[in-house]
Amino acid sequence: MLSVVIPTLNAAQCLPAALRSVAAADELFVADGGSTDDTPHIATQAGAVAAPVVALTLTEPPGETTHWTAAAIAKAEESGNQAAASST
């Protein structure tokens, strides 16, 4: 199984060619960063799953590693912890 993720932001002009180039993929996801053009529409018309991107802002000291799970992100968002997670 081949899954392809294409990150986008206002990519309406180049997205059709990118989608054609990966047409053989079993799964196609377009991770959109908040486009204001037709990018999401083009993606869904092509059969891709268009999903908004969740941006994480980590405040850990340099050199430290933090591992975030989906549950930890949801909990941080529910508690209003803007330093841990925020939606774009």
N, C-alpha and C positions, 0 to 999 in steps of 0.2 A: 504494500500500500504506500502510495506517495502522497503526502500532504504538503501543500505549499501555503505559506503565509506571506502576503505582500503588504508591507507597511506603507501607508499613504498619507499625504496631506496636500490637498488641492492638486491632485494628479489626473484630472479629467483628460488632459491632452495626451498623456503617455500611457494611461491605464489600459485602454483597449489593446494596444500592442503587447503590453506586459501580460495581460490575460490570455491572449492568443498564444504566447510563447510557452505557457504552462497548461495548455488545454488538455494534455494527457494525464494531468494529476487526478488522483482519486478524490481528493478533498482540496478545496480552494477557499482560503480565508483572506479577506481584506481587512487589515487592522487599521482603521482610519483614525487619525489624530484630530478630528474636528474640522474636516474640510467644509468650505463654504461654497464650493463649486458643485458640479454634478458627479463627483467621485463616488459617493455612496450609491446613487442611482445607477450608474454605469456598472458598478460591482454587482448589485443585485440582479440587474438585467442579464448579466452574463452567467448567473447561477452561482455566484460566489456568496459565501456567508459574510456579510458586512458587519463588523463588530467595532464598537467604539473602544478606544484604548484607555486603560486606567493608568494614570501616571503616579508613580510612587516617589516621594521625596524622603530620603533617609537622612537622619541627622546624626548618624553614628560618627565617632571620631575617625579620621583617616587611618586606614590600615585595619580597621575592625570589619568583620563580615557579619551581615545580618541576613538570615534566611526567612523569607515571608511565605506563608502558606495562604491559600484562599481564605481560610477561616480567620487567620490573624489579620488579614487586610479588611475583611468584613467587620470584625470586632473593632478595629481602629476607626473605620468609617462611622460605625454606629455610635462610638463614644465621642466623635467629633475631634479626634486626634489628628489635626491637620499636618502635624510634623511627620506622622506615620503614613498617611495615605490621603490622596485627594483625587477626585474625578476631574477629567478635563472635558 
